[in-house]
């Protein structure tokens, strides 16, 4: 009888507070746009990041002035780097596994594939931890929206704090 009431009233079961909704985790595969504060091997910068589908990432540097306007387009088969009038295309295999854009893409791909992913829940956030060839990562997301809040890879001296995060479904 209770099941019939739920079906007819449109009510859904409530997600327990100690779990992460699978749909929230699956949102990491979606396209998104964000501004981020990036700290990488002693360099601090502000970047915009756009993930487009099929999977490619466009990272545009806003600061510091020495990198302002540089764009890195990272796709599965090509990496295009443009700075002013100079443009360079390389294979992703030619980039070090610790290159900042490659680290970001690798973490997101690992989370999407849920390979050896550990999830720890706390205060409306989920800490997704895993391991890549370049070291361990911790991606903090909002438990309800899936929005990225921060990413750190201590072994690679890589940290990102995300602002104005928006998924495009």
N, C-alpha and C positions, 0 to 999 in steps of 0.2 A: 504494500500500500504506500509506504513512504517513497519508494522509487517512482511510483506513478505520480505522486504529488510533485516530486522534483522535476520529472519530465514535462508535466503539464504547466507548471508555473515558470519554467525557464530557469529555476535556481540551479546553481552549480555547487559542487562540493567545495568547501573552503580548503585552501592550501595550508597544510600545517606550517607553523612558524619556524620549524626546525628543518625545512627542506627547501630546495631551490626548484622552482617550476621549470620543467624541461623546456617549455616554450621560451622562457627567459634566456636559457642557455643557448637555444637554437638561434636567437636573434643575433648572436655574434657573427653569424654567416651573412647577415644583411649588409646592404650598402649603408655607409654612414659618412658624416662630416663632423669635424671637431677642430677646436683650437687646442693646442697643447703646449705646456712648458716642458722642454726637453733638456735634460742634463746628461751629457755623454762625454765621458773621459775628460772632465774638467771644462767642457764648453757648455755654456747655457744659451739656449735659443728658444724663440717662440716660433711654432710652426702651425700651419693648417694641414690637416690630414683628411683626405677623401678616399674612402674605399668604394670602388665602383664594381659593378658586376658585368661580365664574369670577372673574377678576382684580379683587381689591379689596385695599386695604391698611388696616390699623387700626394707628395709631401712638398709644401711650399714654405720656404723660410721667410719669416717676417722680421726676425732679428737674430743675431746682432747685425749691425750695418754691413759687416764684411761678407755676410751670407744672404742678406736681404734680396729677395727675388729669385733665388736659386730654386729650381724645381727638380724633383726626382720622381720619375714615373716608374714604378716597380711592377712588372707583370711577370707571369710565369716564364715567358720566353725572352724577355728583353727588359733592360733597365736603361731608360733615357734620362740623362742629366743635362739640364739646360741652365746656363748662367749667363745672362746678357745675350750676346750674339753667338756664344759658343755652345755647341751641342755635341754630346758624346753618347753613343749607343754601345752598350756592352751586354754580354750574356750574364744572367744572374750568377752563373757558376764562377764568373771572374771576380765577383765581389767576395770579400772576406765574410765568413759566417757571422762576424761581429760587426758588420756595417750596420749603422743605426736603422735604416729603412728595412734592411733584411731581417733584423731582429724583430721589429714590430710585426712584419708580415708573418714571420715564422711562429711567433707567439699566437697570433690570431688564428692562423691555420691549425695549430696544435689544439687550441680551445675548440674550434669548430669540429675537428675530428675527434675530440675528447680522448686523445691518446694519453694514457697514464695520468689523467687529470684528477687531482685531489680538490675537494670543495670543502671549505670551512665557512660556516655562517656566523655572522655577528652583527648586531645593531643595524639591520636593514641593508647590510652589505654581504657580498659573497667574495671570499678570497679563493681564486682559482690558481692552484700551484701545479707546476709541471717542470719538465726538464727537456732542454734542447742540447744539441752538441756544444753550443756556446755557454751553457750553464743553466741554472735553475731560474725560473721566473715566478712572479706573483702578479696576477692581474686582479685588481679589485673592481667589482662591478656592483651597481645598484641592484638589489635583489628583486625589486618590482619591475623596473624598466629595462634592465640589462645594460644600461648606459655604462660605459667605461669611466672609471674614476681615476685610477692610477695603474701604472705598470712599472715594475722594477726587476732588474736583472743584475744583482750585486756583482757577480763574477765578471760582467762586461762593463761595469760602471755606467749603467744605463738606467735612467729614471724618466718617466713621463707622468705628468699630471694633466688630466683632460678637463676641458671647460666647454660649455655650450655644446655638449654632445647630442647629436641628432641622428637617429636611424631613419633610413628611407626604405619603407617596406614595399 
